[in-house]
Amino acid sequence: MAALTIVAVCLASIATPAQAQQSPTQVIQQSVDSLMSELEGKKDYYAQHEGELAKLVDTNMAEVADFRYIGASVMGRYFRAATPEQRSRFVTVFRKTLIDTYAKGLVTFDYQTLRVKDSEDAGRYDDQASVPMEVISTSGQTYPVNFTLRQSDGQWKVINVIVNGINLGLTFRNQFDQAMRDNNRDIDTVINNWAPAVGTDELEQGGDA
């Protein structure tokens, strides 16, 4: 299993437009159902046409993932010091990196079932919610997933994901911070060379988030 494929399956599973009247759980459930229907019997085709799958995922995720919010969160304390152009460029680079990874993960990870659990918790703030899901591989291994959604302009949008106890938002923020320190706080260099990584072993072993 390639690195980040579990993450790919989890996040691409939300790649359908969210309706304002839907609850966070309904948004995730509908999207999972749509994804499974879209990929059924087509994994071999998309494995040979990753560009098409990447475009599909990118178009759909634009409706449900708050990339600007995620990008600002990943930049962390460096966000305020960045210029508007640098902020925008990082969001673009970050988005492309994730989309390419998700597309590859969808056709490489040997998953059997994506199961949204029938529960929903309040987030840290009044406009946030948490929705749990499980990714079950063909070998029977279960990977718990937890989506954090934020209500924006009447829609629930994903702003973070925890996979098997690994907080991806925090992980990417730490990687951005380390890259800044390794490159003498040169934000342009960090953006130009951005390549987030979460190892397969790390995901399989899990964390305690």
N, C-alpha and C positions, 0 to 999 in steps of 0.2 A: 504494500500500500504506500503510495507516494505521500510525501509530506504535505500537510494541509488539505488532504482530500476529504477528511471528515468535516473540516471547516467548510470546504466547498459545498458539500452536500447540504449542510445545515443552512448556510446563508442563501444558497441558490433556491432553497425550498420556499423562500418567501418572495420569489420573483414574479409576483402578479399584482396588479393594481389593488390598493386597499380602498374600501368604501367607507365613507365617513360614519355611516350608521352602524357599522360592524364593531363588535368588541375586539380587543386585541387577540383573544383566543380564536375568534372566528376568522380574523384576518390570516393568522398563521395556518389554521386548518384548511381554509379554502385554497391557500397558496400551495400547501403540501399536496393536496388532492390534484390540483392543476399540474404541478410539476410531475407527479408520478404518471399522470395521463399523457403528458407531452413526451416523456422519455420512454414509455413502454414500447418495447420492440424497436427502438431507434438508437440505442446506445452505440451500436456498431457504426451506424451512419454518422452520428455526431463525432465519433472518435476519428473519423476520416475528414470531417468538416468542422474543426474546432472553431474556425472563424465565424461560421454561421451560429453556432451555439453561443459564442461570446457575445455576438450582436444581440441575440435573443435575450440573454441574461441581462446585458447592459440596459437594453430598452425597458425591460420589465422592472429591474431593480431601481431604476430612476424614480419609480412611483412609490417605493416602500422603504428605501434606505436613505436616511438623512446624511448624505455624504459630507456636507459642509459641517454639520455638527460633529460627525465622527472625526473628520480631519482636524478640526480645532481641538478636539479632545486628545488626539494622538500627539499633536504638536505641544500640548500642555503649556508649560510656562513660557515657551518660546513663541507662542501664538501672538502675544501682544507686541513683541519686538519685530515680528515679521511684517513686511510691507503687504499691502493688499494684493499685489502681483504675486508675491511669494506664497501667500495663503492660497490663492486661487490655483497656482501651479501645483502646489502640494496635493490639493484635493484631486486634481486631474490625474496626477501620477499615482496617488494612492488608489484611486478608483480603478484605473486601468490594471494595476497590479492585482487587485482583488478579483476583478472580473475575469482576467486571464486564468487565475488560479482556480476560480470556481468552475469555469468551463472545463478545465482539465479534470478536476475532481469528480465532476458529474459522470464522466465516462470511464474513470479509472477505479473509483472506490466500489468495492463489491458489497453494496448494501442490499438488504432485503426489504426492510420496512422503515418508514418514517412515521412515528406515532406521536401525535400531539396529545398531551395528557389533559384530562378534563379538570383543570384547575387554573387559577389566575390570582396572582398576588399584586398588591400595590407596590409601586416602585418607591424610590427614595423621595420623590416629590409627587405632588397631587396630579401632575400631568404625565406620570409615568406608570407603566405596568410591566409585570414580568410573566412570561408564558413558558412553561416547561415542555420539552419534547424529548423523545428518545430516538436514536438512530440504531437500528439493529442490523448487524452484518449477517451475511449468509452463514458464518461460522457460529452465530448465536451470541456474539459479543454485543453488549448493550452499552451505548455511549450516551449519557445524559447531556442534554442541551438546555440552555435557558436563554431565552430572548428577552432583552430589555427594549421596550417600545416607548416612544414619547409622542404625545399628541401635538401635532403641528398643523396649523391651518385646517383644522377639522378632520385630519387623518392621523391614524396611528402609524408611526414610522420606526423602523428598527435603528437603534443607536449603539447597541452592544450585544455581544453573544458570549456566553460562557460554555465551553465545551469540555465535558468530563472534568469540571473543576478548574479549568484554565480560563482565566479572564482575558479574552483576546484584546479588548480595548486597553487594558492595563499593560498587557504584554507588548503591544505595539507602541504604546507611549514610552515604556522603558527602553525599547529598542531605538526610538527616535532620540531620546535623551542621551543614550550611550553613543549614538552616531554623532550627535552634536559635540560631545566631549572628545570623541576620537578625532574630530575634524576641526578642532580649534574654534568651535561655535560658528563655523561657516555654513549657514543655512542653505545656500545655493548648492554647495557640494553635497550636503545631505539629501536634498531633494533630487538632485541629478542621479544619485546613486542609491536611491531608496529601494530596498528589496527586503520587505518584512519576512520573517521566518518563524514558524512554529514547528518544531520537529515532530515526526510521527511518534517517536518513542515518548516524547513529553506528553503528547495528547493521550496515548494509550495508558501511560502510567497515571495520568490525571493530576489534579491539584486539589486545593482545599478552599477555593473561592466560594 
